[in-house]
Amino acid sequence: MSAHQESQNPKLIHVMDELEAGEVAVELDDKAPQEVMAWAIDHFGDELGLCSSFQAEGCVLIDMAHKIDLQMDFGTAIELRAIQMAGLAFLFVPIQTVSYGGVPPQKFNQVSGIMNLSRNMGGDIGIAFVTTLITRRSQVHQVYLSAHTTPYDPAYVSKVDVMTRAFEHAGAASIDAARQATAAVYRQLVVQATQLAYLDALLALGVATAVMVPLVWLASRPAPQGAPMGH
């Protein structure tokens, strides 16, 4: 394409300044990921680009941008659910084999009752453990993150300044804008601390699962049983 043709069809690229970016940050501060994606598509359309560090949040956004939308067909939803549940077979089959191995058939009902009781108790204990772990780790991460929310941290000062000006531009008084900006930063800190706590919980559960995998090979192999007698 020649320079003349390019001048006739200019391609405008909208670049946000610091104030506008601060206003957008305030507007989308407490929005869900789906709402953030909807806002980006509405404002940028086909020119929208998504970059990621390929960490947990970035991978979720990429998957959402690629698959999940209001026009998602039923097959895609089934595919995502199937991938999520694919590992259950590798969990329940060893549990059933270990539980019923070496047990006479006439005692299967007792084994089933004990398994149901253990499953219910394990669910209650597991929920209590994970909830407690997330709460405690969230507080720990808040302490670590809050160490950076001081007047001596340039990134924190710049963030609060940008958000303060955004609130002032929205009509708030200077004092109220500063308070609202600090509150907004604190909300972001709590969200990030909670996300880190969930990652800690997932890591703990993953390690516990990996430790229990060798137990499958330590269990005794169930003796083969003959075919039932015909009548």
N, C-alpha and C positions, 0 to 999 in steps of 0.2 A: 504494500500500500504506500502511495506517495505521500509526501508531506502535505500537499494540498488536500488530499482526501482525508488525512488525519485531522486537519484543521476544520474540515467541514463536519466531521463526526468525532468531536472531542469526547473522551471518556473521563467523566468526572469521578474523582475519588475523594470521598469525604474523610477528612482527617480530624479527629477530635482534639480540641485543645485541652489543657489541664482542667479548666473549670467545667467544661462539658463532660469530661470523663468523671469528674467528681460527682456531678449531678446524676449521671447514670449509675455510679456506684451506690449512691444513696437510694435511688429508685429501686434497684435490683438487690438491695442488701439482704432482705428477708424472703426473696422469691425462691420458689422451687426450681430445680434444674430445667424442668419442662417449660416453665414460664420464661426463664432466661433464654432458652433456645428459641422460643416463640418470638420474644422481643428481637433477638438478633436477626431472625429470618424476616421479620416484618420491616426492619430498618435497612437491612443490607441486601436482602433478596438473593439473587444468583451470585452476587459478589462476595457472599459470606465464605470465609475460610476459617477452619478450625485447626489450631495447633495444640500440641499436647506434649507433656514430659513423659507420657506413658506410665504414669503412676496410677494409683487406684481411681482417683476422681477423673483423670483425663481419659482413661479407658472406658469408664462409664459414659462420659459425654460422647466419645466417638461411637460407641455402640448405640446410644440413643439417637445420635444424628443420622446413623446409617440405617437403623431398622425400625425404631419406634416412632410412630406418628399417628395422627388420627385416621390415616388411610391404611394403616397396617392391616394386612389380611389375617385371617384366623390361622392359616398355616404357619406364619411367622411366629405368632404367639405360642402355638403348639411346639414349634422347634425350640424356642427359648426355654419353655417349660421342660421339654425332653432332655435338653442339655443339662439343666439344673438338677434333674432327678436321675441322671444316668448312673451316678455313683451309688445309689441306694442298694442296688443288687449286690455290690461288693461289700456292703455292710450287713444286710440281713441274712444272706446265705451263710456266712461263717458263724453268725450268732446262733442261728437255728441249728446248724450242724454241731456246734460245741455243746449247746444246751441239751439236745436230745441224744447225743452220742452216749452209748452204754446204758441207756435207760430202758427198762422193759416197756413194751407197748401199753401194758395196763396202767402204767404210771404217767402216761403222757398228759393226762388232764391235770395232775398235780404240777408237772413241769410248766404247762401253759399258764396256770394260775400264778406260779412264782414269777414267771417272765413278765406277766402283765403288771404284777405288783412292783417288780424291779423297774419296769419301764416308767411307771407312774412316779415312783420315788426318784428315779434318776432324772426325769424331766423337772420335777420340783426342785431338786438339789441343783441341777444344772442351771435352771433359770435364776435361782438365787445367787449362785456363784458368778454367773456372767453379769448380772445386774450389779452386784457388789463390786466386781472387778472394774466394770465400766465407770461406776461412780468414783471409785478411788483413783483410777488412772486418769480420769478427766480432771480431778482436782490437782493431781501431780503435774499434768501438762499445763494446766492454767498457771501454776506457780512458775514453771519454766518459761512460758510464753510471756507472762506479765513482767518478767525481768527485763524485757525489751521495750515495755511501754513507759519509758522515762523521757524527760526532756533532753537527755543526753544521747538518745537514739535518733539519728537523722531520719531514718525511714519512718519511724512512728510520728515524729514531728511533722514531716511532710504530709503523711496521710491525714493527720488531724487537721492540718492547715487547709488541705484541699477540700475535705468534707465540710469544714467550717464555712468556707467561702461558698460551697454549694448550698448549704442551708441558708446562709445570708441571702444568696441570690433567689432562693425560694420564698423569701419574705420574713425570715426569723430575725430577731434582734441578735446583736453580737454575742451577748452572754448566753442567750438560749441556743444560738447556733453552736457555740463552743461545747455546751453541755450535750447537745444532741450528737455532735460529732464524736465526742468521747464515748457516749453510750453506744453509738453505732460500731465503733472500733471494739468496744467490749463485747458486743454481740458476736462480732466476727471472731474474736478470741475464744469465746465459749464454744462456738460452732467448730472451730479448728481443734480445740482441745478435746471435744467430744468425738470428733472423727478419729483423732489419734488414739483415743481410748478404745474405740471399736476395733481399730487395727491391732491394738495390743491384745484384745480379747480373741480376735481371730487367730493371731499368732499363738496364743496360749492353747487354744483348742486344736490348732493344727499340730503343734508339738505333742500334745497329749494323744492325738490320733496316731501320729507316726510312732510313738513309743508303744502303743498297743498293737500295732501291726504284727510284730514278731510273735505275739502270743498265739496267733493262729497256728503257727508251725509247732508250738510247744504243746498244743492240745492233742490228746490221744485220738487216733483215728477210729471212728465208729466201726464196730464189727459188722460185716455184711449180714443181712437177714434174708432168709429164704422167702420164696413166694408164698402167699397165704394159701392155706388148704382149701380145696373146693368142697362143697357140700352137695 
